[in-house]
Amino acid sequence: MTAAAEAIQVRPKPTSDAALVWFEECDKHDVERVGGKCSSLGELIHMGVRVPPGFAITTAGCTRFLQDAGILDEIDRLLQGIDAQDIERLEQVSSLVRGMIESRPMAIELQDEIAEAYRKLSVRCCVPAAPVAVRSSATAEDLPGASFAGQQDTYLWIRGADGVLEHVRRCISSLYTARAIAYRIRMGFEHTQVAISVGVQKMANAYTAGVMFTLHPGNGDRSVIVIDSNFGFGESVVSGEVTPDHFVVNKVTLDIMERTISQKEVCCTVDLKTQRCVTLPVPAERQNVQSLIDDEISELAWMGKQIEKHYGRPMDVEWALDKDLPAGGNIFILQARPETVWSDKAATSTSGEARSAMDFILAGLLSGRRLS
Amino acid sequence: MKFPVPHDVRAQVIPGTEGWERMYPYQYQFVTDDAERNAYEKEAFWFYDGLHYPEPLYPFDTIWDEAWYLALSQYNNRIFMVPPVRGVDHRMINGYVYISPVPVKDGDEIGSRVPHFMERAGHYYKNWDDLEAKWKHKMEATIRELEKLELPRLPDMEELNVVIDALGESKGFHLLKAYDDLINLGIKCWQYHFEFLNLGYAAYVFFLDFVQKLFPSIPPQRVTQMISGIDVIMYQPDEELKKLARRAIELGVDQLVTSSKEWTDVEKALKADAKGTEWLVSLSLAKEPWFNVSTGTGWFHHDRSWNDEMNVPLVGIQTYIEKLREGASIDRPTDKVIAERDRITAEYRDLIQDEADRKQFDELLGCAKTVFPYVENHLFYVEHWFHSVFWNKMREVAAILKEHGVLADVEDVWLLRRDEIKQALWDVVTAWATGVKPRGTATWPKEIEWRKGVMEKFQQWSPPPAIGTAPEVIQEPFTIVLWGVTNKSLADWAAVQEVGDPETITELKGFGGSPGIVEGKARVCRTVSEVGQLEEGEILVAPTTSPSWAPAFAKIGACVTDVGGVMSHAAIVCREYGMPAVVGTGHATKVIRSGMMLRVDGSTGAVSIQR
C-alpha cells in the first residue's frame, strides 16, 4: 500500500470539532468547517480531479487556538465600541491583535497535530519537508471581508514544520486586518463569531501555471473556456504582474479558437538556493514561447468542463502543471470556485419571448445587420 | 468606412482596353451622362462579388449574372415583398461584378409590405417540403427539355419532308428558335434557383444571428454543422465513384481500371474484356445524372463536367480502388457525423440559460434544418447538372458559327455577348438562306482577338473590394451571407495585397473551415485534373473545391482554398474527415508553391508558410 493510500485509510473519521482534517475528508458541505477553498478542494478530490494533497486547520482548530491563547477575550475588549470610520484607530487595533496572534504560544497539542500532519504529507509526497502553500480559507459568513485578506494571505513554498506553523498564524491573523474589522462593524458581525480555516497544500513544482474561467470573462459567453498562463507559479498571473499567454477554447468541441502568445518578462518561481519563492526574469529566448502546449490546453479545458458540470455553474479555476511529472498526469487543480461576475447576473433573455421562426426572421430583416 | 467613388475607379481605363464596355450589357455601366443615375450610383454601396467571380467575366458568362440579377431581385421585391429591401443592383468594372442591395427607404412602405411578406414567405416556410418536391419536378423537367433541345445544322438543301409534310419552316428558323429556347431555359432554370434560396439564407442567417447573440464566440462553422444535411445530393457523385471502385474489385477488373491514367486507354481495355463490359454498364448507369457534376463551381464556361473529362472521375475511382486494396474503409462515417452533429447541438442547447431562449433556439433550428438542405442541394441541379449540359449545347451553337466562318474556334464563342450571338446567328442564317457570305466572318474574328487581349489585361487588374458609400445597416439576406464572407476576408486579402513581394509572406489568413492543426507539404492543384499528383498526407492548396474533388480528400492531411466560406465544399468535407481546413484565404494558390512546408490551423484560420 502506498504511503498516500495509508494516510487516507488509517485515519479515523474526524470528529466535528477536530482541529485538523485532510482535504479528502471534506466536501462542498464543509464550508463552515474548513472554509470555501478547502471544502472545494475536498469536493474536487471526490470527483476524481487531480489536486495536490493537503490538510486544513479547521475553523474549530483556529478558534481553539485564539481561545486557549486568551486572544478572543482581548479582541472583544479591544474592539468594544470602535468606530468603523476611525481608520487610525482601526489600524492600531489591527496591528495589536495581529501581533498577539502571531506571537502568543499555541497549545502544544495543536502544534504537534499540525507538525504531524505536515510530516505525513511529506511522507505521502515522498519528499523530506514537502514544500507547501499555506492559504487562508474563508467561511461564507465573512466571505467578502476575508477574501480581501485571503487574497493577500497566501504563502508559497513553505518548508518545515516551524515554517508551516508560523504561516498558519499569519493566515489566521488576516481575519483582523483593519479592512476586515471595518467590514464586520459595518455588516454587524460579531468579531468573535467569525471564523477562518487555513489550508496547507503540497505545492506543485510548477513549470507553468495560471487561471481558467469556464466562461468568457469579457462577454459571459458560456460556450468557451478561457485560460491564462505563464511560466512558474500562477501568482504572476493572478497578481497581474505579467501579461500572460491567453487561450480561448471551444467548450463544446475543445478545440483552441484563439491563441495569444504574450511577451512574458517575469515569472514567479522558487530560488533553489534560498528555497524561497521569488519573481525572476524569464530568459529572453523563452519570453515569447507558448507557455502551455496545445495538448495541455485541451486537457486542462476538458478538466474545466468536468468541474463546471459537477458544480452546475461556471467556475474560476487555478491550475498548475508539475514539471516533475510526466505528461498526461501532470496538470493539477489548485483551487476552484464559482464564477460570480456573470453567473450572478439574472439570466437575461436574448429573445424576450420566444417567437415563431417567421416572426423572428421578419424582426431580423427589419432591424438589419450593422456594418462595422 | 470610406471607399472610392465608383466613377473615379471607372474613369481609369486600362490602356489598350478602351471601348471594353461593349463586351457587357449597357445597363451594367457606371454613368456620368445621366445626373440622376450618377447621383444614385454615388450614394449606393457597391461591393465586389469576389465569392462568385474570382476572375473577370467573359462576355457570354455574364448570362448567369444577368439571370440572378433578375431572379433574386424579383423574388425579394415583387414576389415575396421582403419589407425593407428591394433587389440587388449590378454594375461592372473591367469585367468584375459589383453588387448593391437597394433598400426601401420609406417607413410607411416598409410597413405596408409586412403583411404581404408574412403571407407570401410564410406560405413557403409553412409548406416548404411540399413546395420543394414540386421544385424538383420543375427543375428536372427543365433539364430534360434542355437535354432534348436540338441545335440543327444548316443543310445545303432542306429535307424533302419539309415539302411533303408542308412544314412551312426551315432549319434556319429552327436554329434561331433553338438558340432562343436554349437561352430561355437557362434563364428559367435561374428563376427556379432563387425561388427558395433567399428564404433559405434568411432562415440560416437569423439562426446564426441568434446563436451568436447567445454565444458571441461560436464559430460559424459550428452553426453550419448543426443544420447541415447528411444525405446531401452533392455527395452522390463521389458515392458513385466508390460504388464503381467496389464493383471493379467485385468483377475482378480493378487491374484494368487502374491500368492507365488515360480514360481512353482504360475504356479500350475494358471493352475487350467480358467483365469489363459489365463494369462499363455500371458506369453508364452512374453517369446519368451524376457525371454532370462540374469540375469547378459550374459558374464558368471553362468548368467542364466529369462527362467531358473522364480522366477526373477515373483518378477518383483509382484512388478508391487503391484504398480498398489496402483494406481501408472508404465509407463515409455517416453515423459518426450524425452523432457528432447531434452532440454539438445538444451541448450548445444545454448551455443556454434562459427558458425562452431555449425555445427560440429550438424553433429557429427546426426552421433552418428544414430549409438548409435546399441551400446545399440546389447546387447540383443548377450549377452542375443544368450548367454542364448548357455549356455543351452552347458549344454546339459555336460549332455552327465556326462552320460558317464567324468564329475561328469553338471556344471563341465565350467572348461574345448572348445577344451578339443571336445577331451572328441571324447573320449566318440569312446569309445561308440567301447564299452569300456572312458579314460577321470579317468582323467577329477581329473583334474576338481584341477582346482576348482585353480579358488578359482585366485579369491583371485588382478590383477594389468596395466602392461608393457604405450604409449603416444591410438588410438583404443574400448580401448578408456574401458580406459575412467578404467583410472580414477582404480586409485580410487587402493586407496580403499590401505586401509587395509574395515571396516574403509567411502567413495567410482565411476562415477556419474545419478545426485542427496539421503540418505538411503543400500541393498546389489549380484544377481538379491535377489531383492525381497528390501524395498521401499532403496539404491540398486549391482555388476552391467542388464535389468532383471529393476523392482527393481521401488522401490529404488538410485543405487550404482561395475562395469559400464555412459552407463551402472544402469546409464541409474536411469536417467529415476530421481534418483541418482553412478556406477563403484569397491568395493561397498564388503565394504557396508545391513542396513548401505549411502549418494549417483550422480553428484560427491561419496558414503559416515556412520559408
Interface residues (C-beta under 8 A of the other chain):
Chain A: H216 N219 D221 R222 S223 V224 V248 N250 K251 V252 T253 D255 I256 M257 E258 R259 D294 A347 T348 S349 T350 S351 G352 E353 A354 R355 S356 A357 M358 F360 I361 L362 G364 L365 L366 S367 G368 R369 R370 L371 S372
Chain B: M1 V82 P83 P84 V85 I110 V114 F117 M118 A121 G122 Y125 A202 A203 V205 F206 D209 F210 K213 L214 F215 P216 S217 I218 P219 R222 I344 E347 Y348 L351 Q353 D354 A356 D357 K359 Q360 E363 L364 G366 C367 A470 P471 E472 V473 I474 Q475 P477 I480 W483 N487 G512 P515 G516 I517 S603 T604
